[in-house]
């Protein structure tokens, strides 16, 4: 009689591994492990959205052009701090709203809008730039989102580290049972999203007319803290090995 040796250890691993396509017919050993890596960010990303609704298409276009000119003037002062910037989705058109009494959409004016993505590599200038932008009229201004240049490299590092841990755990468990690891039957990789530190306080200053901020004190004195925080890359890996039982386990 053969006494099959079964060792299953799922350290919080998602169950579908054993359900999706079945497990080996013979004895097997399943382990899982996690790994994490903290990485200092290389740059910060700011997303801005401008939108204005005016009584005429001409005024909407004029206001939108003015907003772009003011933004360009500010960014010129921070050219050395910027990694890149890009204007997306420049749109003009008729603004419609739903009329509950007439049960249909009606015109309420004309709109102009655009989105901007800024990448800032100088963190010393980041908080003053963010504060200065917050003094303008934006439909949306995000808090800084921090990022790294070689995102895939760190994902590979944590996957490899998690796999090494899972393999080591499997070897230890097999050794305890006096068994030997066979070939790898399958690997389940569950990447976890990277978490970037963010600063609180999304700014929404719609309905405020755009104009250059007039201040008699420096921006730095009142700028919100936006210190860069490490980005955490995480990965979880599960491995299933075929298991070669010891001779003592075979009767």
C-alpha positions as CSV (number, residue, x, y, z in Angstrom):
1,X,0.0,0.0,0.0
2,X,1.2,3.4,-0.8
3,X,0.6,6.1,1.7
4,X,0.5,9.4,-0.3
5,X,2.1,12.3,1.4
6,X,0.1,15.5,1.1
7,X,1.4,18.8,2.3
8,X,-0.5,21.9,1.4
9,X,0.5,25.3,2.8
10,X,-1.2,28.3,1.4
11,X,-0.1,31.4,3.4
12,X,-3.1,33.5,2.4
13,X,-2.7,32.5,-1.2
14,X,-5.8,32.8,-3.4
15,X,-7.6,29.5,-3.7
16,X,-8.2,29.3,-7.6
17,X,-4.8,27.5,-8.0
18,X,-6.3,24.3,-6.8
19,X,-9.6,24.8,-8.5
20,X,-8.8,26.1,-12.0
21,X,-7.1,23.1,-13.5
22,X,-6.7,20.4,-10.8
23,X,-3.6,19.4,-8.9
24,X,-1.1,16.7,-9.7
25,X,-2.3,13.1,-9.4
26,X,0.6,12.1,-7.1
27,X,1.9,13.7,-3.9
28,X,2.6,17.3,-4.1
29,X,3.7,20.3,-2.0
30,X,2.3,23.8,-2.3
31,X,3.8,26.9,-0.8
32,X,3.5,30.6,-1.2
33,X,5.5,33.7,-0.2
34,X,5.4,37.5,-0.4
35,X,8.1,40.1,-1.0
36,X,8.1,43.8,-0.9
37,X,10.6,46.5,-1.9
38,X,10.6,50.2,-0.9
39,X,12.0,52.5,-3.5
40,X,12.6,56.2,-3.4
41,X,10.6,58.0,-6.2
42,X,12.3,59.6,-9.2
43,X,9.6,62.1,-10.0
44,X,6.1,63.3,-9.2
45,X,3.1,63.5,-11.4
46,X,0.5,66.2,-11.2
47,X,-2.8,66.0,-13.2
48,X,-4.8,69.2,-13.9
49,X,-8.1,69.7,-15.6
50,X,-9.4,73.1,-16.7
51,X,-13.0,73.7,-17.8
52,X,-15.0,76.8,-18.3
53,X,-18.7,77.3,-19.4
54,X,-19.5,80.6,-21.0
55,X,-22.6,82.1,-22.8
56,X,-20.8,82.1,-26.2
57,X,-18.4,79.9,-28.0
58,X,-16.1,82.8,-28.6
59,X,-15.8,83.7,-24.9
60,X,-15.3,80.0,-24.0
61,X,-12.4,79.8,-26.5
62,X,-10.9,83.0,-25.2
63,X,-11.1,81.9,-21.5
64,X,-9.5,78.6,-22.4
65,X,-6.7,80.3,-24.3
66,X,-6.1,82.6,-21.4
67,X,-5.8,79.6,-19.0
68,X,-3.2,78.0,-21.3
69,X,-1.2,81.2,-21.4
70,X,-1.2,81.6,-17.7
71,X,-0.2,78.0,-17.2
72,X,2.6,78.4,-19.7
73,X,3.9,81.4,-17.9
74,X,4.0,79.6,-14.6
75,X,5.7,76.5,-16.1
76,X,8.3,78.7,-17.7
77,X,9.4,79.7,-14.2
78,X,9.7,76.0,-13.2
79,X,11.3,74.7,-16.5
80,X,14.3,73.3,-14.7
81,X,12.1,71.4,-12.2
82,X,10.0,69.8,-14.9
83,X,10.7,66.4,-16.3
84,X,8.0,66.8,-18.9
85,X,4.6,68.3,-19.5
86,X,1.8,67.5,-21.9
87,X,-1.5,69.1,-22.8
88,X,-4.2,66.6,-23.7
89,X,-7.9,66.6,-24.8
90,X,-8.2,70.3,-25.8
91,X,-12.0,70.5,-26.5
92,X,-14.6,73.1,-27.3
93,X,-18.3,72.6,-27.7
94,X,-21.9,73.1,-26.5
95,X,-22.6,72.4,-22.9
96,X,-25.8,70.4,-22.3
97,X,-27.6,69.8,-19.0
98,X,-30.7,67.7,-18.2
99,X,-33.9,69.7,-17.7
100,X,-36.1,67.7,-15.3
101,X,-39.2,69.6,-16.2
102,X,-38.9,69.1,-19.9
103,X,-37.2,65.7,-19.5
104,X,-34.5,66.4,-22.0
105,X,-31.1,67.8,-22.3
106,X,-30.9,71.6,-23.0
107,X,-28.1,73.9,-23.9
108,X,-26.6,75.9,-21.0
109,X,-23.8,77.6,-22.9
110,X,-20.5,76.7,-24.5
111,X,-17.5,75.0,-22.9
112,X,-13.7,74.9,-23.4
113,X,-11.5,72.4,-21.6
114,X,-8.1,70.7,-21.5
115,X,-6.1,68.3,-19.4
116,X,-2.5,68.6,-18.4
117,X,0.0,66.1,-17.0
118,X,3.1,67.4,-15.4
119,X,6.1,65.3,-14.4
120,X,8.3,67.1,-11.8
121,X,11.7,65.7,-10.9
122,X,12.8,68.5,-8.5
123,X,11.0,67.7,-5.3
124,X,12.3,70.9,-3.7
125,X,10.3,72.9,-6.2
126,X,7.3,70.6,-6.2
127,X,5.5,72.1,-3.2
128,X,5.8,75.7,-4.4
129,X,4.7,74.7,-7.9
130,X,1.7,72.8,-6.5
131,X,0.7,75.7,-4.3
132,X,1.0,78.2,-7.1
133,X,-1.1,76.1,-9.4
134,X,-3.7,75.7,-6.6
135,X,-4.2,79.5,-6.7
136,X,-5.6,79.2,-10.2
137,X,-9.0,78.1,-11.4
138,X,-8.9,74.4,-12.1
139,X,-11.8,72.0,-12.4
140,X,-9.4,69.5,-10.8
141,X,-5.9,69.6,-9.5
142,X,-4.5,66.3,-8.1
143,X,-2.2,65.8,-5.2
144,X,1.3,64.6,-6.3
145,X,1.6,61.0,-7.3
146,X,5.1,59.7,-7.0
147,X,6.7,57.3,-9.6
148,X,9.9,55.6,-10.6
149,X,11.6,55.5,-13.9
150,X,12.1,51.7,-14.2
151,X,8.8,50.4,-12.9
152,X,9.1,46.9,-14.4
153,X,12.6,46.4,-13.0
154,X,11.3,46.6,-9.4
155,X,8.3,44.4,-10.2
156,X,10.8,41.7,-11.5
157,X,12.9,42.1,-8.3
158,X,9.9,41.5,-5.9
159,X,8.6,38.6,-8.0
160,X,12.0,36.9,-8.0
161,X,12.4,37.5,-4.3
162,X,9.0,36.1,-3.5
163,X,9.7,33.0,-5.7
164,X,13.0,32.4,-3.8
165,X,11.2,32.5,-0.5
166,X,8.5,30.1,-1.7
167,X,11.1,27.7,-3.0
168,X,13.1,27.8,0.3
169,X,9.9,27.2,2.3
170,X,9.1,24.2,0.1
171,X,12.5,22.7,0.6
172,X,12.3,23.1,4.3
173,X,8.8,21.4,4.4
174,X,10.0,18.6,2.2
175,X,13.0,18.0,4.4
176,X,10.9,17.8,7.5
177,X,8.9,15.0,5.9
178,X,12.0,13.2,4.7
179,X,10.8,13.8,1.1
180,X,12.4,15.3,-1.9
181,X,11.1,18.0,-4.2
182,X,10.4,17.0,-7.7
183,X,9.7,19.2,-10.7
184,X,7.6,22.3,-10.5
185,X,4.0,21.6,-11.5
186,X,2.9,25.2,-11.6
187,X,3.5,28.8,-10.4
188,X,0.8,31.3,-9.5
189,X,1.9,34.9,-9.5
190,X,-0.4,37.5,-7.9
191,X,1.1,41.0,-8.3
192,X,-0.1,43.6,-5.9
193,X,-0.4,47.1,-7.1
194,X,2.3,49.5,-6.2
195,X,1.4,52.1,-3.5
196,X,2.8,55.6,-3.8
197,X,2.7,58.0,-0.9
198,X,0.4,60.9,-1.6
199,X,-0.1,64.2,0.1
200,X,-3.6,65.1,1.4
201,X,-5.8,67.8,0.0
202,X,-7.1,67.6,-3.5
203,X,-7.7,71.2,-4.6
204,X,-11.0,72.1,-6.2
205,X,-11.3,75.8,-7.0
206,X,-14.0,75.9,-9.7
207,X,-16.0,79.1,-10.1
208,X,-13.0,81.3,-9.1
209,X,-11.9,83.6,-11.9
210,X,-8.4,82.8,-13.1
211,X,-5.8,85.4,-12.4
212,X,-2.1,85.4,-11.4
213,X,-2.0,85.0,-7.6
214,X,-1.1,88.3,-5.9
215,X,0.8,87.7,-2.7
216,X,3.2,89.8,-0.6
217,X,4.7,86.6,1.0
218,X,6.7,83.8,-0.5
219,X,4.9,80.7,-1.7
220,X,7.3,78.5,0.3
221,X,5.9,80.0,3.5
222,X,2.4,78.6,2.9
223,X,3.0,75.7,0.6
224,X,1.5,72.4,1.6
225,X,3.9,69.7,2.6
226,X,4.3,67.3,-0.4
227,X,7.4,65.4,0.7
228,X,8.1,62.4,-1.5
229,X,7.3,59.0,0.1
230,X,8.8,55.7,-0.8
231,X,6.9,53.6,-3.4
232,X,6.2,50.0,-2.2
233,X,6.3,47.2,-4.8
234,X,4.7,44.0,-3.6
235,X,4.3,40.5,-5.1
236,X,2.9,37.2,-4.0
237,X,3.9,33.9,-5.6
238,X,2.6,30.4,-5.0
239,X,4.5,27.3,-6.2
240,X,3.3,23.7,-6.5
241,X,6.0,21.0,-6.6
242,X,5.7,17.3,-7.4
243,X,6.9,15.5,-4.2
244,X,9.0,12.4,-4.1
245,X,8.2,10.6,-0.9
246,X,10.9,9.0,1.2
247,X,11.2,5.2,1.1
248,X,9.8,4.9,4.6
249,X,6.6,6.5,3.3
250,X,6.1,3.6,0.8
251,X,4.7,0.5,2.3
